[in-house]
Amino acid sequence: MSDDRPDIRYLFEPRSIAVVGASHSQEKIGHKILQNIVNGGYRGKIYPINPKGGEILGLPVCRTIADAAREIDLVCTCVPAKFAFDAVRAAADSGAKFNLVITSGFSEVGNVEEEKRLTAYARRHGMRILGPNIFGMFSAAASLDATFGPGGIRPGNVAIITQSGALGLAMIGKTAVENVGISAMVSVGNKADIDEADLITYLMADEITQTILMYIEGVRNGDRLLDVLATATRSKPIIVIKSGRSKRGAVAAASHTGSLAGSDDVFDAVMRQCGVLRAESVKEAFNLCKFMSGTKAVRGGNTVIITNGGGIGVLATDACEKYKVKLYDDLEVLRETFDPATPDFGSTKNPIDLTGQATSADYTLALNAALSNEQIGAVIALYCETAVFDADNLSQMIEENSAKYHAAGKPIVFSVFGGAGTERSLAALTKRRIPIFGDVYETVACLGGMFTYGRHLADQTHAVDEAEIDVTAVARVAGEARAEGRGFLLAHEGQELMRAAGIPLPQSHLARNLDEAVRFAEEIGFPVVMKVVSRDILHKSDVGGVALDLENPEEVVDAYQAILGSCRARMPQARIRGIEVAEMVPAGVELIVGARRDGAFGPIVMFGMGGIYVEVLKDVSFRAVPLDRAEVLEMMREIRAYPLLLGVRGEERKDIESVVDAVIRLATIIRRCPGISDIEVNPLVAYEQGLGSKAVDVRVLLTDLDGGETDA
Ligand code: ACO
């Protein structure tokens, strides 16, 4: 029995392979995999295993894995589910390091226990499982095609990790058509043991792999994946396609933060935070892979569009806005730079319109001018087919200019649009790895992706900001509530938690008698609000438990008696702790800030527009914790209503720093206080700069003893 995990290198570079269930029948999966391994040119030792013995594809067959050599790095299991455990056990007992369990019929069809049994046995014996329910894997480093795909995988520098088997198999052919070369392709299936994080650990150091593409459906151990991704994106771009924008998991959540944190929004935010680029389609992902492999990513900015068509130039401008490609806008410099290449009826404003009469020479003149101008950071060159441009010159013009830009390290992307001749140029240039696309949006998406990645590389500060909070006080409040059998905090406990975290609250006191109520109101200053405090009364207004805008001591006395009278009459059993007397909060911008433990990615924070319409407006953004103040500010800038904080229509700028501070404090609680699973402040009212913000309403859920959330 051993807990030692084999080096992941042996999965990608095995020195020997056993195919358990290697079949004599050519149409069976166990035969196809063996055939691909042989035909793919794998240079290590191959052991077909089949109780019938004999010979398959010229290789002698061992009747059991025990009959094969001792040192087996990789096993490929292709026997039916009911025999899989025995086969896995035999492989583990023989000391094999990795096992690709091709077999279906486990957790994906509800057979969870058998999958656990198989994985547990393997783990106890130091063997790691890929799958089950996979099509296998390809590794260029070992010339290994252990898949039951069509064969003929085109080697190259893009590594693909896929949770969808069918999509992955189809990608084998598609990548060849799209001229995407593969360094590794791994089907992860049910991810019973090996997951994306394990694979990326190898791929990020692999010299052949320049770009990693992941197709993900669901994430387990998300916080570990995020750690690995954050490190891996420092060395190579990672592109993710994720399906399943379902909010199903969020429906049951007990807070706004939970229900707004639809898994997809959180996924999107945390991937961006790690520097992972998210593609909306397989095509976009392939484009990004092709474009980014071998290209040095830069931060971008000051991009110029050069076109022979106004319409396509406008389309490209729109696309630049969508993909955050900043266009250069110094009109004077643009005029000086492009005047010599532009006819009088053209335009030197960005887009530079060379007009429909532009020839190959005109393009080259304009592209040279953009290349030699150091203020211009990148170029998008668009071409619409015209009769005056000799189509035979198109490929040459593009290839020559592309080479000059490549040599100078200035990014350029081309987009061409036209008939058969143009399409032929497009296909030929794509084959020669020139950055060219048929669609303007595809073109700009690639450039935008590269800039985003370039910014990520440049902004690697890795700072973590935490606040000083009273962790002991938080634990005490949570512990007392739990001792009373509650999974949530009452209002005054939530306020105590805010005080322990250093988040400003409206002034408030718990009055236990009439004299105290009047005294507290005078201390706070009028107007005040009063609310009943009782664990048994959740909807205070419904039972007359709230009085607002009380202007003087007489009104406080009346309200005190009215609240108590009404609550006692309508809920005679309710245990009343007293009456809260609080400052009447002046108006400001109502925000929502929250922090919770996400089921997939661990601690996250949320920021957005607060108030009662928060779930309708859904103007919120997310980040994984830990994070720094700059990241919080970035998260805040993402929401549509952010300009309200900067001040609109003559209003003053709001105290943004105090909001950043509140988010950092919530992040610290959720990271440092395991008893708290979900905190939400709504509204957090932000005032003008220098006046801070106040947590008006606080809702806190506690972690249950099993580590999950407890419902309020
Ligand atoms: N050790 C070695 N060989 C064995 C053993 C054993 N313990 N038990 C049986 N075998 C042999 C059989 O004799 C047979 O060889 P033969 O054809 O020479 O007689 C061979 O193993 C295969 O066994 P079969 O019972 O014929 O099984 P079959 O090939 O029909 O199916 C398979 C096995 C492919 C693993 C199937 O159970 C399965 O799971 N298929 C789905 C695979 C899949 O789709 N995976 C996900 C991919 S991703 C996607 O969605 C595309």
Residues whose N, C-alpha, C, O or C-beta is under 5 A from the ligand:
A	BS01	ACO	V20 G21 A22 S23 H24 S25 K28 I29 G30 I49 N50 P51 C78 V79 P80 A81 F83 A87 I102 T103 S104 N133 I134 F135 G165 A166
